[in-house]
Amino acid sequence: MSAHCMLTGAQPGFGNRISHSHRRTARRFDPNIQRKRYWLPSEGRHVRLQLSARGIKTVDTIGVEAAVARIRARGVKV
């Protein structure tokens, strides 16, 4: 599963892991991506979305219909 949110577009950030001796090595900050299934009443079917925790809260606020409309506006197939 790729570490991208379909709704918010959250993707991994990159930085350094710094040891006690202050040596730096590359690391990756992944967003909290969850796979969630929602019922889409307008199409009479379930849709499975890969959302970050922030994306799930957004769907709870604006509703699944508006969220799917935003995802499709970003050019992502649902």
Protein Blocks (a to p, Z undefined) as FASTA:
>chain_A
ZZbdfklopacdddddddfkopacdddddddddddddddfknopacdddddfklmmmmmm
nopklmmmmmmmnopaZZ
